[in-house]
Amino acid sequence: MGSSILHKKYQPITQVRLINFVQFTETHSILSIFPSGDQVPFPIKRVFTVDTYQSCSRGAHAHKECTQLMVALRGVCTVTCDDGKEKKEYVLKNPAQGLLVPSTIWAEQNYEKDTLLMVLTDQLYDAADYIRDYKEFLQFRNSL
């Protein structure tokens, strides 16, 4: 953990931001591009999707090291981000826009029915990177 976690302690809610992606629209389709290092501000290590069949809530955790970029490919996902002091809400409903959620930020996602969310990350999956208890998250943030 060492120096990288020390650097990441400076991730306030102001570091959560929307990123616009390039799209090419034709009469029958739309091509969306997610270039790593350009609009995606990190090398992509993992990609996963969440496909909902009914409205639901997911997430409710923070990462110690992992940064995520969330993109609603279909439907609507409302993401609430929290740095332990301030909360902000973002509505994702366009595949031409993604939400950058840095490490050490608590995030909760509320999905409308039939939403497909794609998540790009800068880390491979590591169960030890997750903070799933909000009180533990606040203690973690205060210890940085």
C-alpha positions in Angstrom: 0.0 0.0 0.0 2.6 2.5 1.1 3.1 5.6 -1.0 0.2 5.0 -3.5 -2.3 5.0 -0.7 -0.8 8.2 0.7 -1.2 9.9 -2.6 -4.8 8.7 -2.9 -5.8 10.3 0.4 -6.2 13.5 -1.5 -9.3 12.2 -3.3 -12.1 14.6 -2.3 -15.5 14.5 -3.8 -14.3 17.2 -6.3 -12.2 14.5 -8.0 -15.4 12.7 -9.0 -16.2 14.0 -12.5 -18.1 13.3 -15.7 -16.1 12.5 -18.8 -17.5 12.9 -22.3 -16.6 10.2 -24.9 -16.4 10.4 -28.7 -19.4 9.0 -30.6 -19.9 8.5 -34.3 -23.6 8.5 -35.3 -24.9 7.0 -38.5 -28.5 6.4 -39.6 -28.6 2.8 -38.2 -26.0 2.8 -35.3 -23.8 4.7 -32.9 -20.2 3.9 -32.3 -18.9 4.9 -28.9 -15.1 4.9 -28.2 -13.5 4.6 -24.8 -9.7 5.2 -25.4 -7.4 4.4 -22.4 -5.0 7.2 -21.7 -7.0 9.8 -23.6 -10.6 10.1 -22.3 -10.2 7.2 -19.9 -7.5 8.6 -17.6 -5.9 5.3 -16.7 -4.8 2.0 -18.3 -7.8 -0.3 -18.3 -7.2 -3.5 -16.3 -10.7 -4.8 -16.0 -14.1 -4.3 -17.6 -17.4 -5.6 -16.2 -21.1 -4.9 -16.7 -24.2 -4.9 -14.4 -27.4 -5.7 -16.3 -30.6 -5.1 -14.3 -34.0 -6.7 -15.0 -35.7 -4.6 -12.4 -35.0 -1.5 -10.4 -32.4 -2.1 -7.7 -29.5 -0.7 -5.7 -26.0 -1.9 -5.8 -22.5 -0.8 -4.9 -22.5 0.7 -1.4 -18.7 0.4 -1.0 -15.4 2.2 -1.6 -12.1 1.0 -2.9 -8.8 1.6 -1.2 -6.8 1.6 -4.5 -9.1 1.0 -7.5 -10.4 3.8 -9.6 -13.6 3.2 -11.7 -15.2 4.7 -14.7 -18.9 4.0 -15.0 -20.9 4.2 -18.2 -24.6 3.6 -18.6 -24.8 1.8 -22.0 -28.6 1.5 -21.7 -31.1 2.8 -19.2 -30.5 5.1 -16.2 -28.2 4.7 -13.2 -28.1 7.3 -10.4 -24.7 7.2 -8.6 -24.3 8.8 -5.2 -20.7 9.5 -4.3 -19.4 10.3 -0.8 -16.0 11.3 0.5 -17.0 11.1 4.1 -17.8 14.9 4.3 -19.8 15.6 1.2 -22.1 13.7 -1.1 -23.0 14.3 -4.7 -25.4 12.6 -7.0 -24.9 11.9 -10.7 -27.3 10.6 -13.3 -25.9 8.3 -16.0 -28.1 7.8 -19.0 -26.0 8.3 -22.1 -23.2 6.0 -23.3 -21.3 9.1 -24.5 -20.7 10.1 -20.9 -19.0 8.3 -18.0 -18.5 9.0 -14.3 -14.9 8.8 -12.9 -15.0 7.6 -9.3 -11.5 7.7 -7.8 -10.3 5.4 -5.1 -11.4 6.2 -1.5 -14.8 7.4 -2.6 -17.9 5.6 -1.4 -20.3 5.0 -4.2 -23.9 3.7 -4.4 -25.8 3.0 -7.6 -29.5 3.0 -8.0 -30.6 1.4 -11.3 -33.8 1.8 -13.2 -35.3 -1.4 -14.8 -33.4 -2.6 -17.8 -30.2 -0.7 -17.2 -26.8 -1.9 -18.5 -23.8 -0.3 -16.7 -20.3 -0.9 -17.9 -17.4 -0.3 -15.5 -13.8 0.2 -16.5 -11.2 -0.1 -13.7 -7.5 0.6 -13.3 -7.0 -2.5 -11.0 -7.7 -6.2 -11.3 -10.4 -7.6 -8.9 -9.1 -7.9 -5.3 -11.6 -8.6 -2.5 -9.2 -6.9 0.0 -9.5 -3.6 -1.8 -13.2 -3.2 -0.9 -14.6 -1.4 2.1 -18.2 -2.5 2.4 -19.1 -1.1 5.9 -19.8 2.6 5.9 -18.4 3.1 9.5 -15.2 1.4 8.4 -15.1 3.6 5.4 -15.3 6.7 7.6 -12.5 5.4 9.9 -10.4 4.6 6.8 -10.9 8.2 5.4 -10.0 9.7 8.8 -6.9 7.6 9.0 -5.4 8.9 5.7 
